[in-house]
């Protein structure tokens, strides 16, 4: 999967994850609602993004896995126009970033991947393949064309 697609997907997932915005407490990290996320201001999104990152940082590996699975299910269940709105929002935020911010995010992602165990990396690749398999042939073709031009 080309780097831009990974970045857009990562930003989209982080954006959805950021919608949580509840104080840390024991138990699984609930998946945020995409519709509520769309209604938040950019400042609220940044605040919630920081809160959910902190919450996930202190979560157990099983809680993180469950969170990722639920988030993936939510994304797959969204109607295409809502999914596209999330992607467009992530793309706009990415394009608004300075080159330094982009490098910092890319470096953070690279470090997260390096810190993963081989089993975690294989699971991540499997999840990405499953996501692509759920896409229609037309969606996959459009994604390939889009990634070639960017």
Sine and cosine of phi, psi and omega as CSV:
sin_phi,cos_phi,sin_psi,cos_psi,sin_omega,cos_omega
0.00,0.00,0.82,-0.57,-0.04,-1.00
-0.86,0.50,0.39,-0.92,-0.10,-0.99
-0.86,0.51,-0.67,0.74,-0.03,-1.00
-0.89,0.45,-0.66,0.75,0.02,-1.00
-0.89,0.46,-0.67,0.74,0.03,-1.00
-0.89,0.45,-0.66,0.75,0.00,-1.00
-0.90,0.43,-0.71,0.71,0.00,-1.00
-0.89,0.45,-0.70,0.71,0.03,-1.00
-0.89,0.46,-0.68,0.73,0.01,-1.00
-0.89,0.46,-0.72,0.69,0.01,-1.00
-0.88,0.48,-0.64,0.77,0.01,-1.00
-0.90,0.45,-0.71,0.70,0.01,-1.00
-0.91,0.42,-0.67,0.74,0.02,-1.00
-0.90,0.43,-0.63,0.77,0.01,-1.00
-0.89,0.46,-0.70,0.71,0.04,-1.00
-0.91,0.42,-0.66,0.75,0.00,-1.00
-0.89,0.45,-0.56,0.83,-0.04,-1.00
-0.93,0.38,-0.30,0.95,-0.04,-1.00
-0.95,0.33,-0.15,0.99,-0.05,-1.00
-0.86,0.51,-0.91,0.41,0.12,-0.99
0.85,0.52,0.53,0.85,0.05,-1.00
-0.93,-0.36,0.45,-0.89,0.01,-1.00
-0.88,0.47,0.50,-0.86,-0.04,-1.00
-0.92,0.39,0.69,-0.73,0.10,-1.00
-0.39,-0.92,0.21,-0.98,-0.05,-1.00
-0.91,0.41,0.39,-0.92,0.04,-1.00
0.95,-0.32,0.08,-1.00,-0.04,-1.00
-0.92,0.39,0.47,-0.88,0.03,-1.00
-0.99,0.11,0.90,-0.43,-0.03,-1.00
-0.94,0.35,0.52,-0.86,0.01,-1.00
-0.99,0.12,0.74,-0.68,0.00,-1.00
-0.94,0.33,0.39,-0.92,0.03,-1.00
-1.00,0.04,0.78,-0.63,-0.06,-1.00
-0.89,0.45,-0.62,0.79,-0.03,-1.00
-0.92,0.39,-0.66,0.75,0.04,-1.00
-0.90,0.43,-0.64,0.77,-0.01,-1.00
-0.86,0.51,-0.67,0.74,-0.03,-1.00
-0.89,0.45,-0.44,0.90,-0.05,-1.00
-1.00,0.07,-0.15,0.99,-0.02,-1.00
-0.98,0.22,0.48,-0.88,0.09,-1.00
-0.97,0.25,0.33,-0.95,0.02,-1.00
-0.84,0.55,-0.59,0.80,0.02,-1.00
-0.91,0.41,-0.68,0.73,0.02,-1.00
-0.90,0.43,-0.62,0.79,0.02,-1.00
-0.88,0.47,-0.70,0.71,0.01,-1.00
-0.89,0.46,-0.66,0.75,0.01,-1.00
-0.90,0.44,-0.74,0.67,-0.01,-1.00
-0.92,0.39,-0.56,0.83,0.05,-1.00
-0.87,0.49,-0.71,0.70,0.02,-1.00
-0.90,0.44,-0.65,0.76,-0.01,-1.00
-0.90,0.44,-0.70,0.71,-0.03,-1.00
-0.95,0.33,-0.57,0.82,0.08,-1.00
-0.87,0.49,-0.68,0.74,0.02,-1.00
-0.89,0.45,-0.68,0.73,0.00,-1.00
-0.89,0.45,-0.67,0.74,0.03,-1.00
-0.94,0.33,-0.52,0.85,0.03,-1.00
-0.87,0.49,-0.59,0.81,-0.03,-1.00
-1.00,-0.09,0.01,1.00,-0.01,-1.00
-0.98,0.18,0.41,-0.91,0.05,-1.00
-0.96,0.28,0.32,-0.95,0.04,-1.00
-0.84,0.55,-0.62,0.78,0.02,-1.00
-0.92,0.40,-0.64,0.77,0.03,-1.00
-0.90,0.43,-0.63,0.77,0.04,-1.00
-0.90,0.43,-0.68,0.73,0.00,-1.00
-0.89,0.47,-0.72,0.70,0.01,-1.00
-0.89,0.46,-0.66,0.75,0.03,-1.00
-0.87,0.49,-0.73,0.68,0.00,-1.00
-0.88,0.48,-0.67,0.74,0.00,-1.00
-0.89,0.45,-0.71,0.71,0.00,-1.00
-0.91,0.40,-0.63,0.77,0.02,-1.00
-0.90,0.43,-0.68,0.74,0.03,-1.00
-0.88,0.47,-0.69,0.72,0.03,-1.00
-0.87,0.49,-0.66,0.75,0.03,-1.00
-0.88,0.48,-0.72,0.69,-0.02,-1.00
-0.89,0.46,-0.65,0.76,-0.01,-1.00
-0.92,0.38,-0.56,0.83,-0.06,-1.00
-0.99,0.17,-0.22,0.97,-0.01,-1.00
-0.93,0.38,0.58,-0.82,0.11,-0.99
-0.89,0.45,0.47,-0.88,-0.05,-1.00
-0.81,0.59,-0.63,0.78,-0.03,-1.00
-0.93,0.38,-0.56,0.83,0.04,-1.00
-0.95,0.31,-0.65,0.76,0.05,-1.00
-0.88,0.48,-0.68,0.74,0.01,-1.00
-0.91,0.42,-0.60,0.80,0.03,-1.00
-0.89,0.46,-0.66,0.76,0.05,-1.00
-0.90,0.43,-0.66,0.75,0.01,-1.00
-0.90,0.43,-0.69,0.72,0.01,-1.00
-0.89,0.46,-0.65,0.76,0.02,-1.00
-0.88,0.47,-0.72,0.70,0.02,-1.00
-0.89,0.46,-0.66,0.76,0.01,-1.00
-0.89,0.45,-0.68,0.73,0.01,-1.00
-0.88,0.48,-0.69,0.72,0.02,-1.00
-0.90,0.43,-0.64,0.77,0.01,-1.00
-0.90,0.44,-0.69,0.72,-0.02,-1.00
-0.94,0.35,-0.43,0.90,0.02,-1.00
-0.98,0.18,-0.23,0.97,-0.02,-1.00
-0.96,0.27,0.48,-0.88,0.10,-1.00
-0.97,0.24,0.32,-0.95,0.04,-1.00
-0.85,0.53,-0.55,0.84,0.03,-1.00
-0.92,0.40,-0.67,0.74,0.03,-1.00
-0.90,0.43,-0.65,0.76,0.02,-1.00
-0.89,0.47,-0.70,0.71,0.03,-1.00
-0.89,0.46,-0.66,0.75,0.00,-1.00
-0.88,0.48,-0.72,0.70,0.02,-1.00
-0.90,0.44,-0.66,0.75,0.03,-1.00
-0.90,0.45,-0.66,0.75,0.03,-1.00
-0.91,0.42,-0.66,0.76,0.04,-1.00
-0.88,0.48,-0.70,0.71,-0.01,-1.00
-0.90,0.44,-0.67,0.74,0.03,-1.00
-0.86,0.50,-0.68,0.73,0.01,-1.00
-0.92,0.40,-0.62,0.78,0.05,-1.00
-0.88,0.47,-0.68,0.74,0.01,-1.00
-0.91,0.41,-0.64,0.77,0.03,-1.00
-0.91,0.42,-0.54,0.84,-0.03,-1.00
-0.97,0.23,-0.26,0.96,-0.01,-1.00
-0.95,0.31,0.52,-0.85,0.11,-0.99
-0.96,0.26,0.31,-0.95,0.06,-1.00
-0.83,0.55,-0.61,0.80,0.02,-1.00
-0.91,0.42,-0.64,0.77,0.02,-1.00
-0.91,0.41,-0.63,0.77,0.03,-1.00
-0.91,0.42,-0.66,0.75,0.03,-1.00
-0.89,0.46,-0.66,0.75,0.01,-1.00
-0.89,0.45,-0.65,0.76,0.02,-1.00
-0.89,0.45,-0.70,0.71,0.04,-1.00
-0.89,0.46,-0.65,0.76,0.03,-1.00
-0.88,0.47,-0.69,0.73,0.00,-1.00
-0.89,0.46,-0.65,0.76,0.00,-1.00
-0.92,0.40,-0.66,0.76,0.04,-1.00
-0.89,0.46,-0.66,0.75,0.02,-1.00
-0.89,0.46,-0.62,0.78,0.03,-1.00
-0.89,0.46,-0.70,0.72,0.03,-1.00
-0.91,0.42,-0.60,0.80,0.01,-1.00
-0.91,0.41,-0.50,0.87,0.00,-1.00
-0.96,0.27,-0.34,0.94,-0.01,-1.00
-0.96,0.28,0.52,-0.86,0.06,-1.00
-0.95,0.31,0.35,-0.94,0.05,-1.00
-0.83,0.56,-0.60,0.80,0.01,-1.00
-0.92,0.40,-0.66,0.75,0.03,-1.00
-0.90,0.43,-0.67,0.74,0.02,-1.00
-0.90,0.43,-0.66,0.75,0.01,-1.00
-0.89,0.45,-0.69,0.72,0.02,-1.00
-0.89,0.45,-0.64,0.77,0.03,-1.00
-0.90,0.44,-0.70,0.71,0.03,-1.00
-0.86,0.50,-0.71,0.70,0.00,-1.00
-0.89,0.45,-0.68,0.73,-0.02,-1.00
-0.90,0.44,-0.67,0.74,-0.03,-1.00
-0.93,0.36,-0.48,0.88,0.06,-1.00
-0.92,0.38,-0.56,0.83,-0.06,-1.00
-0.99,0.11,-0.32,0.95,-0.06,-1.00
-0.99,-0.16,0.00,0.00,0.00,0.00
